[in-house]
Amino acid sequence: MTRSQGALVTGRTVAKLGEGIFEIAMLWTVIHLIDAPWSLAGVVVVGNVVATIFLPWAGHIVDRRPQQRRLIAMWADIIAGFAFVVVALVWSYLGRHQEYLVILLITAVQSALVAFLFPALGALWQGMLQDDTRQTANSVYTAAQSSAGLVGMVLGGAVISVVSFQMVLGIVAASFGVSSICSAIIRPGTVADGASSSSSEMPGFMAWRQFVRNSSARFFIAVAATVNGGLIAVMTILPFYVMRNLHGNGVLLGIIEALFMGGMIGGSVISRWIHGRPADVLRLGLAGIVGALFCLGIWPTRWGTASAMLVIGVSVGVLSVVVMTWSQKAIAPTQYGKYLAASSMVSTIIQPTLAAAAGLAASLLGTPWIYTAVAMGMAIITSTLLIRTRRKVAAEWVNGTR
């Protein structure tokens, strides 16, 4: 791994750690500020709405300014860190309701900045990799991100129990500061002349209109939406499944979720040694998720659930790396920022909707039936996507376009 690649991975890992700490500490603080379920929902809604508004704009700017992607990422980190420092300084002068409003504000600011940071760093990462080492590098990057997210959430619970929220804000600001320094160290390769193609010179609407016609981008976005949508449905009703069907407690829930996260990290690591055709790996990974979901639906036992969640985690970890590598090769650098923004935007929109639908359906029908229905839906959607892709590739071979 080169110095620039190491700097990017290090910066994002530290920032991800800070974000995980902030997420748990912020939720814990909101619960104590306003003891009402709507208070947490308000934070989630603000974050999702702001991200949805800024992502299309951010994706276009990242693609339009390929030489400035490093600066976009660096300044997003600097502004985020500065915002957290300001909130930390004024926190002790605020009342309870003012503190909640400030949390909503900092959530909105963070979501807006991450909307620029995510596509900028993703597009930078795509251009820094060579095809012969791409999957190995993606494996390291994904495993580091998953590990940092898990450790951050664990640390968040521990930190907020021993220090003030004001101190947590300072810790998060420092993580963004480290990330900005790492972004400054990055030395991306020279952008080819073709990177300033007509698509990157178009106005935002026209550039997005051309991007929507990209069948490869649509395929990868659909795959990501299917997997993320299935996962959000699974994780939303998992506590009810553990409590009502497995007759377990919080300890069992924690163990099962830890197996899932550990499986994701393990899948990300082992993916570096998987060198089959991407479509075949995609089929195998999706089959693992669907099969495990069917297991949850028809075999509600503790050992069966633990094994199924581990399989789902490993499958998701492998798919994350394989789909990332595949998309980096299939989507042009001039459209990769928009691809990342669009993928994130779709997931941001569908996740709360599917979470609410899964929770409502589970309360009416029971969680095992919902797991079975999710498995069937994922099987149908992914089969359709793969069949269409196969036909498209075959047609391109016949027409001599490949």
Contacts in CASP RR format, 6 or more apart in sequence:
PFRMAT RR
TARGET T0000
AUTHOR 0000-0000-0000
METHOD contacts of the structure
MODEL  1
MTRSQGALVTGRTVAKLGEGIFEIAMLWTVIHLIDAPWSLAGVVVVGNVV
ATIFLPWAGHIVDRRPQQRRLIAMWADIIAGFAFVVVALVWSYLGRHQEY
LVILLITAVQSALVAFLFPALGALWQGMLQDDTRQTANSVYTAAQSSAGL
VGMVLGGAVISVVSFQMVLGIVAASFGVSSICSAIIRPGTVADGASSSSS
EMPGFMAWRQFVRNSSARFFIAVAATVNGGLIAVMTILPFYVMRNLHGNG
VLLGIIEALFMGGMIGGSVISRWIHGRPADVLRLGLAGIVGALFCLGIWP
TRWGTASAMLVIGVSVGVLSVVVMTWSQKAIAPTQYGKYLAASSMVSTII
QPTLAAAAGLAASLLGTPWIYTAVAMGMAIITSTLLIRTRRKVAAEWVNG
TR
1 9 0 8 1.000
1 137 0 8 1.000
1 140 0 8 1.000
2 128 0 8 1.000
3 185 0 8 1.000
3 187 0 8 1.000
4 128 0 8 1.000
4 185 0 8 1.000
4 186 0 8 1.000
4 187 0 8 1.000
4 188 0 8 1.000
5 125 0 8 1.000
5 128 0 8 1.000
5 129 0 8 1.000
5 137 0 8 1.000
7 182 0 8 1.000
7 183 0 8 1.000
7 185 0 8 1.000
7 186 0 8 1.000
8 121 0 8 1.000
8 124 0 8 1.000
8 125 0 8 1.000
8 128 0 8 1.000
8 141 0 8 1.000
8 182 0 8 1.000
8 183 0 8 1.000
8 186 0 8 1.000
9 140 0 8 1.000
9 141 0 8 1.000
9 144 0 8 1.000
10 182 0 8 1.000
11 178 0 8 1.000
11 179 0 8 1.000
11 182 0 8 1.000
11 183 0 8 1.000
12 121 0 8 1.000
12 141 0 8 1.000
12 144 0 8 1.000
12 145 0 8 1.000
12 179 0 8 1.000
12 182 0 8 1.000
13 144 0 8 1.000
13 145 0 8 1.000
13 147 0 8 1.000
13 148 0 8 1.000
14 148 0 8 1.000
14 175 0 8 1.000
14 178 0 8 1.000
14 179 0 8 1.000
14 182 0 8 1.000
15 77 0 8 1.000
15 175 0 8 1.000
15 176 0 8 1.000
15 178 0 8 1.000
15 179 0 8 1.000
16 145 0 8 1.000
16 148 0 8 1.000
16 149 0 8 1.000
16 152 0 8 1.000
17 148 0 8 1.000
17 149 0 8 1.000
17 151 0 8 1.000
17 152 0 8 1.000
17 155 0 8 1.000
17 175 0 8 1.000
18 152 0 8 1.000
18 171 0 8 1.000
18 172 0 8 1.000
18 175 0 8 1.000
18 176 0 8 1.000
19 110 0 8 1.000
19 149 0 8 1.000
19 152 0 8 1.000
19 172 0 8 1.000
19 175 0 8 1.000
20 148 0 8 1.000
20 149 0 8 1.000
20 152 0 8 1.000
20 153 0 8 1.000
20 155 0 8 1.000
20 156 0 8 1.000
21 152 0 8 1.000
21 153 0 8 1.000
21 155 0 8 1.000
21 156 0 8 1.000
21 159 0 8 1.000
21 168 0 8 1.000
21 171 0 8 1.000
21 172 0 8 1.000
21 175 0 8 1.000
22 156 0 8 1.000
22 168 0 8 1.000
22 169 0 8 1.000
22 172 0 8 1.000
23 153 0 8 1.000
23 156 0 8 1.000
24 152 0 8 1.000
24 153 0 8 1.000
24 156 0 8 1.000
24 157 0 8 1.000
24 160 0 8 1.000
25 156 0 8 1.000
25 157 0 8 1.000
25 159 0 8 1.000
25 160 0 8 1.000
25 165 0 8 1.000
25 168 0 8 1.000
26 43 0 8 1.000
26 103 0 8 1.000
26 107 0 8 1.000
26 165 0 8 1.000
27 40 0 8 1.000
27 43 0 8 1.000
28 157 0 8 1.000
28 160 0 8 1.000
29 99 0 8 1.000
29 103 0 8 1.000
29 160 0 8 1.000
29 165 0 8 1.000
30 39 0 8 1.000
30 40 0 8 1.000
30 43 0 8 1.000
30 100 0 8 1.000
30 103 0 8 1.000
31 39 0 8 1.000
31 40 0 8 1.000
33 39 0 8 1.000
33 96 0 8 1.000
33 97 0 8 1.000
33 99 0 8 1.000
33 100 0 8 1.000
33 103 0 8 1.000
34 96 0 8 1.000
34 97 0 8 1.000
34 100 0 8 1.000
39 100 0 8 1.000
42 104 0 8 1.000
43 103 0 8 1.000
43 104 0 8 1.000
43 107 0 8 1.000
44 352 0 8 1.000
45 352 0 8 1.000
46 104 0 8 1.000
46 107 0 8 1.000
46 108 0 8 1.000
46 111 0 8 1.000
47 107 0 8 1.000
47 108 0 8 1.000
47 110 0 8 1.000
47 111 0 8 1.000
48 111 0 8 1.000
48 348 0 8 1.000
48 349 0 8 1.000
48 351 0 8 1.000
48 352 0 8 1.000
50 107 0 8 1.000
50 108 0 8 1.000
50 111 0 8 1.000
50 112 0 8 1.000
50 115 0 8 1.000
51 111 0 8 1.000
51 112 0 8 1.000
51 114 0 8 1.000
51 115 0 8 1.000
51 344 0 8 1.000
51 345 0 8 1.000
51 348 0 8 1.000
52 345 0 8 1.000
52 348 0 8 1.000
52 349 0 8 1.000
53 112 0 8 1.000
54 111 0 8 1.000
54 112 0 8 1.000
54 115 0 8 1.000
54 116 0 8 1.000
55 115 0 8 1.000
55 119 0 8 1.000
55 341 0 8 1.000
55 342 0 8 1.000
55 344 0 8 1.000
55 345 0 8 1.000
55 348 0 8 1.000
56 208 0 8 1.000
56 341 0 8 1.000
56 342 0 8 1.000
56 345 0 8 1.000
57 115 0 8 1.000
58 115 0 8 1.000
58 116 0 8 1.000
58 118 0 8 1.000
58 119 0 8 1.000
58 120 0 8 1.000
58 341 0 8 1.000
59 119 0 8 1.000
59 337 0 8 1.000
59 338 0 8 1.000
59 340 0 8 1.000
59 341 0 8 1.000
60 204 0 8 1.000
60 207 0 8 1.000
60 208 0 8 1.000
60 338 0 8 1.000
60 341 0 8 1.000
61 72 0 8 1.000
61 116 0 8 1.000
62 69 0 8 1.000
62 72 0 8 1.000
62 116 0 8 1.000
62 119 0 8 1.000
62 120 0 8 1.000
62 123 0 8 1.000
62 337 0 8 1.000
62 338 0 8 1.000
62 341 0 8 1.000
63 123 0 8 1.000
63 199 0 8 1.000
63 200 0 8 1.000
63 207 0 8 1.000
63 334 0 8 1.000
63 335 0 8 1.000
63 336 0 8 1.000
63 337 0 8 1.000
63 338 0 8 1.000
64 200 0 8 1.000
64 201 0 8 1.000
64 207 0 8 1.000
65 72 0 8 1.000
66 123 0 8 1.000
66 191 0 8 1.000
66 195 0 8 1.000
66 196 0 8 1.000
66 200 0 8 1.000
66 333 0 8 1.000
66 334 0 8 1.000
67 191 0 8 1.000
69 120 0 8 1.000
69 121 0 8 1.000
69 123 0 8 1.000
69 124 0 8 1.000
69 188 0 8 1.000
70 120 0 8 1.000
70 124 0 8 1.000
70 183 0 8 1.000
70 184 0 8 1.000
70 186 0 8 1.000
70 188 0 8 1.000
72 116 0 8 1.000
72 117 0 8 1.000
72 120 0 8 1.000
73 116 0 8 1.000
73 117 0 8 1.000
73 120 0 8 1.000
73 121 0 8 1.000
73 124 0 8 1.000
73 183 0 8 1.000
74 180 0 8 1.000
74 183 0 8 1.000
74 184 0 8 1.000
75 180 0 8 1.000
76 113 0 8 1.000
76 114 0 8 1.000
76 116 0 8 1.000
76 117 0 8 1.000
76 120 0 8 1.000
77 113 0 8 1.000
77 117 0 8 1.000
77 176 0 8 1.000
77 177 0 8 1.000
77 179 0 8 1.000
77 180 0 8 1.000
77 183 0 8 1.000
78 176 0 8 1.000
78 177 0 8 1.000
78 180 0 8 1.000
79 109 0 8 1.000
79 113 0 8 1.000
80 109 0 8 1.000
80 110 0 8 1.000
80 113 0 8 1.000
80 114 0 8 1.000
80 117 0 8 1.000
80 173 0 8 1.000
80 176 0 8 1.000
81 172 0 8 1.000
81 173 0 8 1.000
81 176 0 8 1.000
81 177 0 8 1.000
81 180 0 8 1.000
82 173 0 8 1.000
83 106 0 8 1.000
83 109 0 8 1.000
83 110 0 8 1.000
84 106 0 8 1.000
84 169 0 8 1.000
84 170 0 8 1.000
84 172 0 8 1.000
84 173 0 8 1.000
84 176 0 8 1.000
85 169 0 8 1.000
85 170 0 8 1.000
85 173 0 8 1.000
87 102 0 8 1.000
87 105 0 8 1.000
87 106 0 8 1.000
87 169 0 8 1.000
88 166 0 8 1.000
88 167 0 8 1.000
88 169 0 8 1.000
88 170 0 8 1.000
88 173 0 8 1.000
90 102 0 8 1.000
91 99 0 8 1.000
91 102 0 8 1.000
91 165 0 8 1.000
91 166 0 8 1.000
91 169 0 8 1.000
92 166 0 8 1.000
94 102 0 8 1.000
115 341 0 8 1.000
115 344 0 8 1.000
118 340 0 8 1.000
118 341 0 8 1.000
118 344 0 8 1.000
119 336 0 8 1.000
119 337 0 8 1.000
119 338 0 8 1.000
119 340 0 8 1.000
119 341 0 8 1.000
119 344 0 8 1.000
120 337 0 8 1.000
121 183 0 8 1.000
122 336 0 8 1.000
122 337 0 8 1.000
122 340 0 8 1.000
123 333 0 8 1.000
123 336 0 8 1.000
123 337 0 8 1.000
123 340 0 8 1.000
124 186 0 8 1.000
124 188 0 8 1.000
125 141 0 8 1.000
126 328 0 8 1.000
126 333 0 8 1.000
126 336 0 8 1.000
127 188 0 8 1.000
127 189 0 8 1.000
127 333 0 8 1.000
128 186 0 8 1.000
128 188 0 8 1.000
128 189 0 8 1.000
129 137 0 8 1.000
129 138 0 8 1.000
129 328 0 8 1.000
131 329 0 8 1.000
134 325 0 8 1.000
134 328 0 8 1.000
134 329 0 8 1.000
135 271 0 8 1.000
135 272 0 8 1.000
135 274 0 8 1.000
135 275 0 8 1.000
135 321 0 8 1.000
135 322 0 8 1.000
135 325 0 8 1.000
136 272 0 8 1.000
138 271 0 8 1.000
138 321 0 8 1.000
138 324 0 8 1.000
138 325 0 8 1.000
138 328 0 8 1.000
139 268 0 8 1.000
139 269 0 8 1.000
139 271 0 8 1.000
139 272 0 8 1.000
139 321 0 8 1.000
140 272 0 8 1.000
142 268 0 8 1.000
142 271 0 8 1.000
142 317 0 8 1.000
142 320 0 8 1.000
142 321 0 8 1.000
142 324 0 8 1.000
143 265 0 8 1.000
143 266 0 8 1.000
143 267 0 8 1.000
143 268 0 8 1.000
143 269 0 8 1.000
146 261 0 8 1.000
146 262 0 8 1.000
146 264 0 8 1.000
146 265 0 8 1.000
146 268 0 8 1.000
146 317 0 8 1.000
147 265 0 8 1.000
150 261 0 8 1.000
150 262 0 8 1.000
150 265 0 8 1.000
156 168 0 8 1.000
159 167 0 8 1.000
159 168 0 8 1.000
159 171 0 8 1.000
160 168 0 8 1.000
191 333 0 8 1.000
194 334 0 8 1.000
195 333 0 8 1.000
195 334 0 8 1.000
197 334 0 8 1.000
199 207 0 8 1.000
199 210 0 8 1.000
199 211 0 8 1.000
199 334 0 8 1.000
199 335 0 8 1.000
200 207 0 8 1.000
200 334 0 8 1.000
202 210 0 8 1.000
207 338 0 8 1.000
208 338 0 8 1.000
211 217 0 8 1.000
211 335 0 8 1.000
211 338 0 8 1.000
211 339 0 8 1.000
211 342 0 8 1.000
212 218 0 8 1.000
214 331 0 8 1.000
214 335 0 8 1.000
214 339 0 8 1.000
215 392 0 8 1.000
216 327 0 8 1.000
216 330 0 8 1.000
216 331 0 8 1.000
217 327 0 8 1.000
217 331 0 8 1.000
217 335 0 8 1.000
217 338 0 8 1.000
217 339 0 8 1.000
217 342 0 8 1.000
219 385 0 8 1.000
219 388 0 8 1.000
219 389 0 8 1.000
220 323 0 8 1.000
220 326 0 8 1.000
220 327 0 8 1.000
220 330 0 8 1.000
220 331 0 8 1.000
220 339 0 8 1.000
220 343 0 8 1.000
221 339 0 8 1.000
221 342 0 8 1.000
221 343 0 8 1.000
221 346 0 8 1.000
222 381 0 8 1.000
222 385 0 8 1.000
223 282 0 8 1.000
223 323 0 8 1.000
223 382 0 8 1.000
223 385 0 8 1.000
224 323 0 8 1.000
224 343 0 8 1.000
224 346 0 8 1.000
224 347 0 8 1.000
225 343 0 8 1.000
225 346 0 8 1.000
225 347 0 8 1.000
225 350 0 8 1.000
226 378 0 8 1.000
226 381 0 8 1.000
226 382 0 8 1.000
226 385 0 8 1.000
227 286 0 8 1.000
227 289 0 8 1.000
227 316 0 8 1.000
227 319 0 8 1.000
227 378 0 8 1.000
228 347 0 8 1.000
228 350 0 8 1.000
228 351 0 8 1.000
229 347 0 8 1.000
229 350 0 8 1.000
229 351 0 8 1.000
229 354 0 8 1.000
230 354 0 8 1.000
230 374 0 8 1.000
230 378 0 8 1.000
231 312 0 8 1.000
231 316 0 8 1.000
232 350 0 8 1.000
232 351 0 8 1.000
232 354 0 8 1.000
232 355 0 8 1.000
232 358 0 8 1.000
233 354 0 8 1.000
233 355 0 8 1.000
233 357 0 8 1.000
233 358 0 8 1.000
233 370 0 8 1.000
233 374 0 8 1.000
234 293 0 8 1.000
234 296 0 8 1.000
234 312 0 8 1.000
234 371 0 8 1.000
234 374 0 8 1.000
235 257 0 8 1.000
235 260 0 8 1.000
236 354 0 8 1.000
236 355 0 8 1.000
236 358 0 8 1.000
236 359 0 8 1.000
237 358 0 8 1.000
237 359 0 8 1.000
237 362 0 8 1.000
237 367 0 8 1.000
237 370 0 8 1.000
237 371 0 8 1.000
238 253 0 8 1.000
238 256 0 8 1.000
238 257 0 8 1.000
239 253 0 8 1.000
240 359 0 8 1.000
240 362 0 8 1.000
240 367 0 8 1.000
241 296 0 8 1.000
241 300 0 8 1.000
241 305 0 8 1.000
241 362 0 8 1.000
241 367 0 8 1.000
241 368 0 8 1.000
241 371 0 8 1.000
242 248 0 8 1.000
242 250 0 8 1.000
242 252 0 8 1.000
242 253 0 8 1.000
242 256 0 8 1.000
242 305 0 8 1.000
243 249 0 8 1.000
243 253 0 8 1.000
244 366 0 8 1.000
244 367 0 8 1.000
245 300 0 8 1.000
245 367 0 8 1.000
245 368 0 8 1.000
246 252 0 8 1.000
246 300 0 8 1.000
246 301 0 8 1.000
246 302 0 8 1.000
246 305 0 8 1.000
248 302 0 8 1.000
252 302 0 8 1.000
255 306 0 8 1.000
256 305 0 8 1.000
256 306 0 8 1.000
256 309 0 8 1.000
257 309 0 8 1.000
259 306 0 8 1.000
259 309 0 8 1.000
259 310 0 8 1.000
259 313 0 8 1.000
260 309 0 8 1.000
260 310 0 8 1.000
260 312 0 8 1.000
260 313 0 8 1.000
261 313 0 8 1.000
262 310 0 8 1.000
262 313 0 8 1.000
263 310 0 8 1.000
263 313 0 8 1.000
263 314 0 8 1.000
263 316 0 8 1.000
263 317 0 8 1.000
264 313 0 8 1.000
264 314 0 8 1.000
264 316 0 8 1.000
264 317 0 8 1.000
264 320 0 8 1.000
265 317 0 8 1.000
266 314 0 8 1.000
266 317 0 8 1.000
267 313 0 8 1.000
267 314 0 8 1.000
267 315 0 8 1.000
267 316 0 8 1.000
267 317 0 8 1.000
267 318 0 8 1.000
267 321 0 8 1.000
268 317 0 8 1.000
268 318 0 8 1.000
268 320 0 8 1.000
268 321 0 8 1.000
270 314 0 8 1.000
270 318 0 8 1.000
271 317 0 8 1.000
271 318 0 8 1.000
271 320 0 8 1.000
271 321 0 8 1.000
271 322 0 8 1.000
272 321 0 8 1.000
274 281 0 8 1.000
274 318 0 8 1.000
274 322 0 8 1.000
278 322 0 8 1.000
278 323 0 8 1.000
278 325 0 8 1.000
278 326 0 8 1.000
279 386 0 8 1.000
279 389 0 8 1.000
279 390 0 8 1.000
281 318 0 8 1.000
281 319 0 8 1.000
281 322 0 8 1.000
282 319 0 8 1.000
282 322 0 8 1.000
282 323 0 8 1.000
282 326 0 8 1.000
282 382 0 8 1.000
282 386 0 8 1.000
283 386 0 8 1.000
285 315 0 8 1.000
285 318 0 8 1.000
285 319 0 8 1.000
286 315 0 8 1.000
286 319 0 8 1.000
286 378 0 8 1.000
286 379 0 8 1.000
286 382 0 8 1.000
288 311 0 8 1.000
288 312 0 8 1.000
288 315 0 8 1.000
289 311 0 8 1.000
289 312 0 8 1.000
289 315 0 8 1.000
289 316 0 8 1.000
289 378 0 8 1.000
290 375 0 8 1.000
290 378 0 8 1.000
290 379 0 8 1.000
290 382 0 8 1.000
291 308 0 8 1.000
291 311 0 8 1.000
291 375 0 8 1.000
292 307 0 8 1.000
292 308 0 8 1.000
292 309 0 8 1.000
292 311 0 8 1.000
292 312 0 8 1.000
292 315 0 8 1.000
293 308 0 8 1.000
293 312 0 8 1.000
293 371 0 8 1.000
293 372 0 8 1.000
293 374 0 8 1.000
293 375 0 8 1.000
293 378 0 8 1.000
294 371 0 8 1.000
294 372 0 8 1.000
294 375 0 8 1.000
295 304 0 8 1.000
295 307 0 8 1.000
295 308 0 8 1.000
296 304 0 8 1.000
296 305 0 8 1.000
296 308 0 8 1.000
296 368 0 8 1.000
296 371 0 8 1.000
297 367 0 8 1.000
297 368 0 8 1.000
297 369 0 8 1.000
297 371 0 8 1.000
297 372 0 8 1.000
297 375 0 8 1.000
298 368 0 8 1.000
298 372 0 8 1.000
300 368 0 8 1.000
327 336 0 8 1.000
327 339 0 8 1.000
328 336 0 8 1.000
331 339 0 8 1.000
358 370 0 8 1.000
358 374 0 8 1.000
359 370 0 8 1.000
361 369 0 8 1.000
361 370 0 8 1.000
361 373 0 8 1.000
362 370 0 8 1.000
393 402 0 8 1.000
396 402 0 8 1.000
END
